């Protein structure tokens, strides 16, 4: 990981990495937010991520607008898209750029809870 190689990635960090496409065997370097717990990171060495995209894209059920771009480290209006998740290992991360604001975290969790099996 470049930039902050010795900094541990934590829940709710906004990161840059090659995010895999769901419909083909490819990836695009883009921002994403870590939505998994420290337990998964520590015990399995894996991270669950939700895609971040620019707010100009057509809205999708469950999207969460990022309320503080500075805290998140993003240059343009952006949304978290909890309907697009990926599982990656630490080696996939390019760099950490910020953290998701607390109010947005609650909304992302709400979307994830609606989408996950119970």
The 8 nearest C-alpha neighbors of each residue, nearest first, counted from 0:
[[1, 93, 4, 94, 92, 2, 3, 90],
 [2, 0, 94, 4, 93, 3, 92, 95],
 [1, 3, 94, 4, 0, 95, 93, 5],
 [2, 4, 6, 5, 1, 94, 0, 95],
 [3, 5, 0, 1, 6, 2, 94, 7],
 [4, 6, 3, 7, 0, 2, 1, 8],
 [7, 5, 3, 4, 8, 95, 2, 9],
 [6, 8, 9, 5, 4, 3, 95, 89],
 [7, 9, 6, 12, 10, 95, 89, 33],
 [10, 8, 12, 7, 11, 37, 33, 36],
 [9, 11, 33, 12, 34, 36, 35, 37],
 [12, 10, 33, 99, 98, 32, 34, 9],
 [13, 11, 98, 33, 10, 32, 9, 97],
 [14, 12, 32, 98, 97, 31, 96, 95],
 [13, 15, 95, 30, 31, 96, 94, 12],
 [14, 16, 30, 94, 29, 93, 92, 31],
 [17, 15, 92, 93, 28, 29, 18, 91],
 [16, 18, 28, 27, 26, 29, 19, 91],
 [17, 19, 26, 27, 16, 28, 29, 20],
 [20, 18, 26, 25, 17, 21, 27, 85],
 [19, 21, 26, 22, 23, 25, 18, 24],
 [20, 22, 23, 19, 24, 83, 25, 85],
 [21, 23, 20, 24, 25, 19, 26, 83],
 [24, 22, 25, 20, 21, 19, 26, 27],
 [23, 25, 20, 26, 22, 19, 21, 27],
 [26, 24, 23, 20, 19, 27, 18, 21],
 [25, 27, 19, 18, 17, 20, 28, 24],
 [28, 26, 17, 18, 29, 19, 25, 20],
 [29, 27, 17, 16, 18, 15, 26, 30],
 [28, 30, 15, 16, 27, 17, 18, 31],
 [31, 29, 15, 51, 14, 16, 13, 50],
 [30, 32, 50, 51, 14, 49, 13, 48],
 [31, 33, 13, 49, 48, 12, 11, 34],
 [32, 34, 48, 11, 10, 12, 35, 47],
 [35, 33, 48, 47, 10, 11, 32, 49],
 [36, 34, 47, 46, 33, 10, 39, 37],
 [35, 37, 38, 39, 10, 40, 34, 9],
 [36, 38, 40, 39, 41, 10, 9, 35],
 [39, 37, 41, 36, 40, 42, 43, 35],
 [40, 38, 43, 42, 37, 36, 41, 45],
 [39, 41, 44, 37, 45, 38, 43, 42],
 [42, 40, 38, 39, 44, 37, 43, 45],
 [43, 41, 39, 38, 40, 44, 45, 37],
 [42, 44, 39, 45, 40, 41, 38, 46],
 [43, 45, 40, 41, 42, 88, 39, 89],
 [46, 44, 88, 40, 43, 87, 39, 86],
 [45, 47, 87, 86, 35, 40, 88, 48],
 [48, 46, 86, 35, 34, 85, 33, 87],
 [49, 47, 33, 85, 32, 34, 84, 31],
 [50, 48, 84, 81, 32, 31, 83, 80],
 [49, 51, 31, 80, 83, 79, 84, 48],
 [52, 50, 79, 31, 30, 78, 80, 49],
 [53, 51, 78, 77, 54, 50, 79, 80],
 [52, 54, 77, 55, 76, 78, 56, 75],
 [53, 55, 77, 76, 78, 56, 52, 64],
 [56, 54, 53, 57, 76, 77, 58, 52],
 [57, 55, 54, 58, 53, 52, 59, 78],
 [56, 58, 55, 59, 54, 53, 62, 60],
 [59, 57, 56, 62, 60, 54, 55, 61],
 [58, 60, 62, 61, 57, 80, 82, 56],
 [61, 59, 62, 58, 82, 110, 80, 81],
 [60, 62, 110, 59, 81, 63, 82, 80],
 [63, 61, 80, 60, 79, 59, 78, 81],
 [64, 62, 79, 78, 107, 65, 61, 106],
 [63, 65, 78, 66, 77, 79, 62, 54],
 [66, 64, 78, 77, 67, 63, 103, 68],
 [65, 67, 64, 68, 103, 100, 102, 76],
 [68, 66, 69, 70, 65, 71, 100, 99],
 [67, 69, 71, 73, 70, 72, 66, 65],
 [70, 68, 72, 71, 67, 73, 74, 97],
 [71, 69, 72, 68, 67, 97, 98, 100],
 [70, 72, 97, 98, 68, 99, 69, 73],
 [73, 71, 97, 69, 96, 70, 68, 74],
 [72, 74, 68, 71, 75, 69, 77, 96],
 [73, 75, 68, 72, 76, 69, 77, 71],
 [76, 74, 73, 77, 53, 68, 54, 72],
 [77, 75, 54, 53, 68, 74, 78, 65],
 [78, 76, 53, 54, 52, 65, 75, 64],
 [77, 79, 64, 63, 65, 54, 52, 51],
 [78, 80, 51, 63, 62, 50, 81, 64],
 [79, 81, 62, 50, 82, 83, 51, 49],
 [82, 80, 49, 83, 111, 79, 61, 84],
 [81, 83, 80, 84, 61, 114, 49, 60],
 [84, 82, 81, 50, 80, 49, 85, 21],
 [85, 83, 49, 48, 82, 50, 81, 47],
 [84, 86, 48, 47, 87, 49, 19, 83],
 [85, 87, 47, 46, 48, 45, 84, 88],
 [88, 86, 46, 45, 91, 85, 47, 89],
 [87, 89, 45, 90, 91, 44, 46, 86],
 [88, 90, 91, 92, 87, 45, 44, 46],
 [89, 91, 88, 92, 0, 93, 87, 16],
 [92, 90, 89, 88, 16, 87, 93, 17],
 [93, 91, 16, 0, 90, 94, 89, 15],
 [92, 94, 0, 16, 15, 1, 91, 95],
 [95, 93, 15, 1, 0, 14, 92, 2],
 [94, 96, 14, 13, 97, 15, 12, 3],
 [95, 97, 72, 14, 13, 94, 71, 15],
 [98, 96, 71, 72, 13, 70, 12, 95],
 [97, 99, 12, 71, 13, 11, 70, 100],
 [98, 100, 71, 11, 12, 13, 101, 104],
 [101, 99, 103, 102, 98, 104, 67, 70],
 [102, 100, 104, 103, 99, 105, 11, 98],
 [103, 101, 104, 105, 100, 106, 66, 99],
 [104, 102, 106, 101, 100, 105, 107, 65],
 [105, 103, 101, 107, 106, 102, 108, 100],
 [104, 106, 108, 103, 107, 102, 109, 101],
 [105, 107, 109, 103, 108, 104, 110, 63],
 [108, 106, 104, 110, 109, 105, 103, 111],
 [109, 107, 111, 105, 106, 110, 112, 104],
 [108, 110, 106, 112, 107, 111, 105, 113],
 [111, 109, 61, 107, 113, 108, 112, 106],
 [110, 112, 108, 114, 113, 109, 81, 115],
 [111, 113, 109, 115, 110, 114, 108, 116],
 [112, 114, 110, 111, 115, 109, 116, 61],
 [115, 113, 111, 112, 110, 116, 82, 81],
 [116, 114, 112, 113, 111, 117, 110, 82],
 [117, 115, 114, 112, 113, 111, 110, 109],
 [116, 115, 112, 113, 114, 111, 109, 110]]
